[in-house]
Amino acid sequence: MAYHHGNLREAILERAAEVIAQDGVAALSLRGLARDLDVSHAAPSAHFRDRRALLGALAQEGFQQCLAAMKIASEAAGPDPVARYRALGRAYVQFARDNPSFFRAITHPEVESHADEDLLEARAVWMETLRDGIEAAQAAGWQSDIEVTTLLAVSCSASIGMAQMVSDPHWNLVFDDVDALADAVFDLVVHRSRITAVSSGNKRRKAS
């Protein structure tokens, strides 16, 4: 994959994503990317001071792309706040499925321990979107008696866990259809719990 013209920074990020998808994060190096793009070994350092900075840039791009996909999915889910919240989580999993390299950069330990201000901001916007989704769903009657932080933890556990599974081809050897499994998990976490909350509320009203 020789680099000819254009934005070298974007070309480096694109090639880095390909390397991670093919061989994992451990295979990533600035020298290797320079070789793949047929540029001098020092050229990538003009944009990324080291491997950690490159991973951070990938993660920031990943958060931004993921958030955009989540918002699109939420809008497509219609007016029901609970359905919109479910769509946020399901879109996160689908993003990991479609973009395993970005997902691995987002969750990589090196990125987590050396996040810069831009990455922290991107992550904060992502978390705030989830929190807003929970609060809107609660206002519509979903799990209104449970703290937002608890619901956020449960939802993130399900989303991140399923994202790990769908982005790892080895899980396809364990489960026949990880996408169908993801749908079932989100139905359990969101829709069934909503039905339980609504049913309980109806019973309480009848009893009174």
N, C-alpha and C positions, 0 to 999 in steps of 0.2 A: 504494500500500500504506500506508494511514493507520494509525497506531498509536492504539489506543483505551484499553487498560488492560492491567495485568499487569506483567511484568518487562521494563522497557525495555532492560536490558542484553542479554537473550536476543533481543529483537526486533531490536536493532542487529546482533548477530552473525548472526542468520538473514538479515537483509536484505543484510549485507555479503557473505555467502556467495553469495547470489543474484546480486549485482552482479559478483562475480569470475567466477562461472560463465558469465554472459552476456557480459560486456565485458572481463574480465581485471582483474588487480590494479591496473593503471595508472588505471582508471576509479574507483577507490575513494577517497572523501573523507568526512570526518565531516560536513561541511556538506551534501553530497549525500545522505547517509543521513538526516540530520535532515529534509531536504526530502521525501524519499521517505516517511518515517514521519509527516510532518506534525506535527513537534514543533519547538520553538525551536532555532535553530542552535547554542545553547550546551548543549542537553540532553545530547548524546552525550559531551561533555567531563566530565560528572559520573561517567562510567564508564570512559572512555578518554582519557588526557591528549593523545594525538595518534594519527595514522594508524599509526605503528609499534606503539604499544601495542595497537591494535585488531588488527593483523596477528598480533601475538604471542599474543593471546587466541584468535584463530581457529586458530593453529597448535597451541596447547596443547590445545584442544578436539579438533582433528584427530588429534593423537597419541593422545589418550585413546580416542577412538572407534575409531581404527584398531587400537589394541592390543586392545580388546575384541573386535573382529571377528576378529582373528588368533587369539586364544585360543579363540574359539568354533569356528573352522575347524580348529584343531589338535585339539581334543577330538573333533570329528566325524570326523577322519581315522582314528581307531581307535588301537590300542596300539602300532603300529610306529613307533618314534622317527624313522625316516627319512621316512616318510609324513607324520608330524606336522610335521616341519621343513619339508618341501615345502609343506605347507598354510599355514604361516606366511607364506611368501613369496607364494604365490598369492593369499592373502587380502589382502595389502598391495596387490597390483596391482588386485584387485577393488574395494578401497576407493577407490583413485584413480579407477577407472572410474565408480563410483557417486557419488563425492563430489569432483568435480574442483576445487571451490573450496577445500575444506579441504586437499587435496593441494597446490594451488598456494601456499597460505599456508605450509604446512609447509616447502616448498622455496624460498620466495622469498628473494632475497639480503638484503632489508631485515630479514627475520625472523632470518636466520642471523647477521647482524652485530650485532643488538641484542637477543639472547635474554635474558630475565630468568631468575631462579632457578627459577621455576615451570616455565617452558618447558624449561630445561636438565634439570630433574628428570624431566619427562615423556619427553623424548628419551632420557635415560639408562635409564629403565625399559624403553622400547621396545628399545634396543640390548641390554640384559641379557637380555631375553626371547629374542632371536635367538641370543645367545651360549649360553644354556642349551640351546636347541634343537639347536645344533651339537654341543655336548658330549654330549648324550643320543644323537644320531645316531652320533657317533663311537664311543661305548660299544657301540653295536649293530653296529659293523663298517664304518661308512661313512667312507671317507677318514681312517682313524685315524692315518696317517703324515704328515698335513699339518697345519700349525699352524692353530689356531682362528682367529687373526687373518686368515690368508690366505683361509680358507673364508668368513669373514664378509665380506671385501672382494669376493670373487667373487660371493657370493650377493646382497649389496647392490647390486652393479653391475647384475646381471640384474634384480633386483626394481625398483630405482629407474628403470632404463632402460625397462623394460616399462611401469611406471606412467606415466612421461612420455608414452609412446606411446598408451596406451589412454585417457588423459585429454585428449588432443589430437585433435580431430575431423579434423584435416588428415591424420593417419596413416591414416585409413580410406580415403583416396584412394590410398594407396600399397599397403596390404595389404587383401586382401578380408575377412579375419576376424582382427582383432588379438587377440581372446580366444583363438581356437584357436592363434594364434602364441604367446601367453603360455604356454599349456599345453605346447606343444612345447619352448619354451625351458626351462621348469622340468623337463621330462622329461630334457632334455640335461644340465642343471646338476646335478640331484640323482639321478634314478633311473639313468641310464646310467652315471654315475660310480660309483654304488654297485655296480652289476653288475660293472663293471670291477674294483673293489676286491675284491669277493668272489671273482671268478674268479681274480684274481691270487693271492689267498690260498690258494685250492684248489690251484692249480698248484704253489705253493711247498711246500705240505704233501705233495703227491704226489712232488715231486722229492726231498724229504728222506727 
